[in-house]
Amino acid sequence: MAADLPDELGVPLERRLGKRSATALEKHLGITLTGELLNYFPRRYLKRGELTMIAELPRDEDASLVARVLKCTSRRMRARRGSLTEVVVTDNSSDISLTFFNGYQAERELKPGTLAMFSGKVTSYRGSLTLTNPDYQLLEDAFDFDAEEALRPVPMYPATAKLGSWRIKAAVDALLDIVDLSRLGDPIPPDIAIRDGLLSLAEAYEQIHRPASMEAANAARDRFRYQEALVLQAALGRKRAIAAAEQATARPGRIGGIADKFDARLPFELTNGQRDVGETIAAELAGHAPMNRLLQGEVGSGKTLVALRAMLQVVDSGGQAALLAPTEVLASQHYESISRTLGPLAQGGMLGGDADGTKVVLLTGSMAGTAKRRALLDVATGEAGIVVGTHALLSETVQFLDLGLVVVDEQHRFGVEQRDKLRSRADTPPHLLVMTATPIPRTVAMTVFGDLETSVLTELPAGRAPITTHMVALQEHPAWEDRIWQRAREEVDAGRQVYVVCPKIGDDELEEADPLDDLQQEQQRPMASVAAIIEHISSLPALSGVRIGMLHGRMESEQKAAAMAEFNDGTLDILVSTTVIEVGVDVHNATMMVILDADRFGISQLHQLRGRVGRGGLPGTCLLVTQLEPGHPSRERLQAVAATTDGFELSQADLQLRREGDILGASQSGGKSTLKLLRVIKDEAVIARAREDATAILQHDSTLSQYPELAEAIELYLNPEREAFLERG
């Protein structure tokens, strides 16, 4: 049956449904194959005649709602030709206004009392929810139910403004009538399906899309939720098994080498966590199986020091270590920090360098020709024991003499393919250490990083000062804007430095406005930009005489390095920047951060940014500035960040606040997501059960030759383009 699976599910939709329907599904949902549409599951279900709770609509998202028309009015537009039709619909407890540009058909059809389903993007206008130019379907005319049909739940699909839920349902219904579901191979082994009382695969597809009852729909969802967990865990288990079977070169280090000398030079005691994790890593490096370890810890918990000690052990064993950083700013910071921390130990072979020392080399894409050639030569000859770089390290021109350890900083910025590409530079598989300052709940670690062993640093080293965080709500308190810059001046006058973070670089990055109606211009909320903010604060009397600099991703590498050097040296008082300072930037004298339009950032990003202050033993202050109105859901994120500095608590809040389907998907905006029904917070028990089952299956048959349907599902579900679940942190 496994051979039939791609034949059935891999058939293009154009052959099944015709060109018109297939084109619409591809354009609006990115769906082109039979299996993709069958696996495009309803978001929820309605009883026949049930109205959508308008108050619960997701703001700033595409949504479908069922509501009854309360009133419909039209007026001529003043600023341009044409008319605006405003339709107010209700769920009998709340109302929402729908606006149509030249909506002559809507004016004709949407009479008071009419029941309809509407699809569009839910936005906010003058404090009230609204949909602009939504697509709609009159329900009284759309269905002619018999008595039995009237009892069936109505599936509501994740829709777009131009492709409503009812059109998706019609396409799915047509597909179900054509596809022979009995030919599909079931990835869940029969004994597990019997043990858990799961629906057959064919029945599950039928009941999730055309349920006879809510109980049947829930049974289908339970079946697919477990299937999804089993496929994920089997894929991860197989990856672990393959890695465990590989042979690596043991890197035990040596007594009295560079690692011992470095430890003797340290001016402080390691934390207990650093010592324990260090011993674990040292033992794994000394083994013949390649280490595959995830090191997670709070911002400032000392992960880089742990990684550096591991790199020195590899150097003592005659190998090389590569540190892969996501940005040139961070790579340069790591290079400077490692070189400074090692001192003479980083000057091997140089005048004044330690006899047991090594050479630390920086390699980035923007390096000049001569410097790059020298760095490449040092890497190829093995003279450079530690190589720090960006994705430039992945280039075919980079050849290591003996790569023994790959350290990946901020894993969520790199895909597995990039990570493995660097590992392939070695003759034998190098050891791997993945670092992240984004705290990861157990369920996510079990799902996303299931191929890696996990270590956690929970203690902060001595000298880390507390950071106080406040949400600055300018809608309620517009006068607070002046106070922000007065407060920044007080910090500068005290001899400290301030970060100001903006979500964009310049005004040429305007968000695209939809020209369809007059309301759009009012709905567009401009974001703070580096260019505009520098111009603004430079003219403020409160900041007169303050030295202000800027940093963003479009600057030349030399300019970025110069700006960071000036801020680090204290010749700049305020650095206005984008999120390029998010990770790794370490200026001990910076004690305050102002994040403008903070609602534009996610929880983990705000937590990372905040970690840039308070690093020098002085208390830090972080101001999360927002212009959103009270009650906007995005303000929940800011309140969560202001309420705690516990990264693990925030990571739980992050998962709970994010919208459905984007936790581990390839896109942060929803759409096609790797996780369809599985929820890493709610479904911990399902994930744990699937992990046990997958482990037992692989222990019995590591190649899955006796489980061809499961192997086929892994290949279809987790092919290289869809392996996004492994790439998220």
Secondary structure, DSSP 4 states (H G I P E B T S, - for coil): -TTHHHHHHTSBHHHHH-HHHHHHHHHHH---BHHHHHT---SEEE-TTPPP-GGG--TTSEEEEEEEEEEEEEEE-SSSSSEEEEEEEE-SS-EEEEEEET-HHHHHH--TT-EEEEEEEEEEETTEEEEES-EEEEHHHH----TTGGGSPEEE----SSS-HHHHHHHHHHHHHHS-GGGSPPSS-HHHHHHHTPPPHHHHHHHHHS-SSHHHHHHHHHHHHHHHHHHHHHHHHHHHHHHHHS--------TTSHHHHHHHH-SSPPPHHHHHHHHHHHHHHTSSSPPEEEEEE-TTSSHHHHHHHHHHHHHHTT-EEEEE-SSHHHHHHHHHHHHHHHGGGGBTTSTT--TT--EEEEE-TT--HHHHHHHHHHHHHT-EEEEEESGGGGSTT---SSEEEEEEESGGGS-HHHHHHHHTTSSSPPEEEEEESS---HHHHHHHSTTSEEEEE-PPPTTPPPEEEEEEETTT-TTHHHHHHHHHHHHHHTT-EEEEE-SBS-GGGPPPPPTTSTHHHHH--PPPBHHHHHHHHHT-GGGTT--EEEE-TTS-HHHHHHHHHHHHHTS-SEEEE-GGGSSS---TTEEEEEETTGGGS-HHHHHHHHTTSSTTSS-EEEEEEE-PPTT-THHHHHHHHHH---HHHHHHHHHHHSPTT-SSSS-TT-SS-S-SS--TTTTHHHHHHHHHHHHHHHHH-TT-TT-HHHHHHHHHHSSGGGGGGGT--
